[in-house]
């Protein structure tokens, strides 16, 4: 069993109070049964999360919308699990959705996992979204340093020269300077 799935199942088993439904959803191999939970009214949040995650790992695109909602959830564990499943889903809409979430200033408190997902996806949307998000985090007294740091690290990982300017700006921020130096060091010099 996938380690992330095992961890998620343990967390949701506890959240569900060891519900028989949780056990059934964790054990079934019937993707249609899992997908039905996403559309049935009145299903608990933990059940929707479990089936969306399992469908995502199986590459079943019926999980996409639910996983995107969980990627933008206030609970960081749910965001992290959704990002993990979305990275494995293989849906071409994923990068665009993650970029929209990462750059949404109204939801910036929940942008950490979309930023990390964009880095992992290495999609055409990744660098522009990370640059935009980081530029906004470089304002004085911005409270979202973890998001800014994830952007800096992600841009270094993506090694794209378009990030050089914003990473140079990040050098002026003590909380980001060391990571910005490392990120700049990974970007190939233009000749």
N, C-alpha and C positions, 0 to 999 in steps of 0.2 A: 504494500500500500504506500502511496505517495506520502511523504512525511508531512507536507502541508495539509493534505486531506485528513490524515490521522489527527493532527493537531486541531483542525477545524471541527472534526467530528467530536472530539473530546470536549471542546468548548461548548458546542451546541447541544451535546448530550446533557451537559450540566445545565445549560440555559433552559432546555426543554423539560427539566425535571425527570430525565430518563424516560421520556415519552415513548410508547410503542411506535408511534408514527416516525419519530426520529430514527429508531432502530430499523424500521422498514425502509425509509428513504436512504439510509446509509448502506443498506445491504442490496437493494434491488439493482439489477443490471438493465431494467426496462427504461430506456430513455424517454419513451412516451409517457410512462407513469410519472417520471420526474418532471417532464415539461408541463404536465397537466397541473402540477402544484403551482406553477407560475401564473396560471390564468384562473385558477379556482378562487372565488371570493372567500375571505375569512381565514386564509392560511396565515399562521404565525410567521413573524419575521425570520425566526431561526430556520423554519422549514424552507422558506423562499431562498435564504442564503445557502443552505445546504444543497438544494437542487440546482441552483444557478452555478455554484462552484463545481459540482459534479458534471453538469452538462458542459461547462466551459472546458474542463479537463478532457472531456470526451470529444471536443471539437464541434459540439452541437450549437449552432448559431442562434437557436431559440433562447439561449441564455444571455445574449448580448445586452439587451435593454436592462434586465435585472442587474447584471454585473456592473453596468455603468452607474446605475443608481447606488449600488453598494460602494463603488469607487469614490463616490461623493458623500458618503455617510459620515455622521459626526463621530462614530466609533472607529478609532484607528485600526483595530483588529479587523473589522469588516472591510475597511478600505484596503488593507494589505492583502487580505484573501482575494478580494475582487481583482486587484492588480495582478496577482499571481495567476488567477484563472484567465483573465483577459489576455495576458501575454502568451498563453498557451492555446487560446481559442482559435486564433488564425482568422479572425474576422477583419476585413479590410477597413471597416469603419472605426476600429479601435483607436488608432492614432489620432484621427480627427476628433473623436470624443474626448480623449485624454487631453489633447491640446486645448479644447474648449474649456474643460474643467480647470486646467492649470492656469489659464489666463483670465479666468473669471474673477474679477476683483471682489465681487460680493461673496465669493466662496473661498477666498484665499486661505482661510484657516484650514481648509481641507485639501489643499493643493499638493501636499507632500507626496502622496502616493501617485497621483497623476504625473507629477514631475518624474518620479522614479520610473514609472511605467514608460514614459516617453523615451527615457534614456535606454531602457532595455529594448524597446521596439526598434530604435535606430531608424525611424521612418522619416520621410521628407518633412513632415510636420514638426519633428522633434526639436531641431536646432532653433527655428524661428520662435516656437512657443517658449522654449527655455530662455532665450534671450529676452523676450518680452516680459516674462515673469520676473527674471532677475533685474531688469531695468527698473521695474516698479518696486522691488524690494530694496533698492539702493537709496531710497529716500531716508532722510534723517529720522531716527527713532522708529523705524519700521519694526513691528513686533514679531514678524514672521521670519526670523533668522534661520530656522531649520529649513524652510522652503528655499530661502536664498542659498544656503549651503548646498542643498540638493541640486539646485540649478548649476552652481559653480562646478560641483563634482561631475554632474551629468555632461556639461559642456566640455569638460576636460576629457571625459570618456569618449565623447563623440568626435573629438579631435578635428573640429571644423573651424577653419580660419575666420568665418563670419563672427565667431564668438570672441575674437581677440579684443575688440574695443570694449565690450561690456565687462570682460574679465579684467582688463586694465583698470576700469572704473572700480571694480570690486576690491582691488588692491588697497584702496583708501579706507576700507572698512576693516577694523581690527579682527572682527569675528570671522571674516571671510578671506583675509589676506593670505594666510598660509595655503589654504585650498586653492586660491586663485593663482598663486605662484606655481603650484603643482599642475593645475589645469593648463596654464599657459605653456608650461614646459612640454606638455603632450601634443600641443598643436604644432604641426610642421611649419617651418619658416617658409615664407614665400620667396621665390628667387627672381 
